[in-house]
Amino acid sequence: MSAAVECRGVTVRFVTDRRTVTALRDVSMAVEAGGFLSLLGPSGCGKSTLLRVVADLVKPSAGDVSVFGMAPAAARAARTLGFVFQDAALLPWRTALQNVELPLEVGGRRELPKGAPTPRELLKLVGLEGWENSFPHELSGGMRQRVSIARALLGGPRLLLMDEPFGALDEITRDRLNEELRRVWQETGTTILFVTHSVYEAVFLGEQVLVLAANPGRNAALVTVDLPRDRDLSIRETPAFTTIVSGLRDSLGRGH
Ligand SMILES: Nc1ncnc2c1ncn2[C@@H]1O[C@H](COP(=O)(O)OP(=O)(O)OP(=O)(O)O)[C@@H](O)[C@H]1O
């Protein structure tokens, strides 16, 4: 399979008036088309920065990045990617459906690509059929985050970048959304890069987990999650799951 995202020797330095921070040093990673890579690491290790480099929101100081064989700027211009942030960031005066439709209006009205799911279909995909006309304040936190996932999937992006999208949710909602995200991933075939602090979430969701160490952000470990493709939350009770989790905990410990 070909790589959806490939980073080679990526270094990012932020220079401010007061100091220079090396957010990433010589970080390399790859995720194949249709893959699901979890990015795990302590606070400040550069997980968000790495996503932002892939999304063309931050320019690396050194290194090469390709997204489906394109430079990040070209991939962004080709509307190859969707981004989901920790905060659902919905417009309060627009309904769920209108929030999903928003990207079609930003930067000049445009049509959906042929065959791409409609906003209504995307709301159904994320389990919000019947909630199309509700406003954000009428939805729970988990429902709002589903809307933002539907919005990011508009236009059928080949790559979904998710920066701790469930970090602010309660555990039960988060569990449910974890299961649903795996289902959405399988149904859409979208490549996903998912940032999390949670080892459990990283293993449950990912086909691979990339661990970054902090100060400066750098590669610490890459683990293949050798679990069945069809997973429900009960897999977290299995010895195979626990073994992967403890291996990752060791990698995280060594990275400090
Ligand atoms: N725009 C910026 N300007 C200056 N420094 C920045 C900027 N963005 C990030 N940094 C610094 O780069 C480092 C990595 O930040 P980043 O947000 O990528 O880490 P993270 O692993 O995502 O952290 P967290 O898990 O806490 O969200 C931090 O030291 C941060 O202060």
The ligand as an ORCA input file, in Angstrom:
! r2SCAN-3c Opt
* xyz 0 1
  N       2.755     28.726     17.769
  C       3.668     28.428     18.699
  N       4.594     29.323     19.096
  C       5.533     29.029     20.024
  N       5.622     27.817     20.613
  C       4.727     26.879     20.260
  C       3.707     27.127     19.303
  N       2.965     25.992     19.142
  C       3.497     25.090     19.985
  N       4.562     25.601     20.658
  C       5.414     24.889     21.611
  O       5.810     23.681     21.010
  C       5.801     22.610     21.958
  C       4.899     21.493     21.437
  O       3.540     21.942     21.480
  P       2.324     21.022     20.992
  O       1.084     21.794     21.232
  O       2.601     20.546     19.629
  O       2.443     19.791     22.000
  P       1.356     18.659     22.324
  O       2.129     17.389     22.445
  O       0.273     18.692     21.328
  O       0.862     19.150     23.746
  P      -0.538     18.836     24.508
  O      -0.613     17.354     24.622
  O      -0.355     19.518     25.830
  O      -1.638     19.425     23.677
  C       5.387     23.210     23.272
  O       6.533     23.504     24.009
  C       4.672     24.495     22.878
  O       4.817     25.477     23.884
*
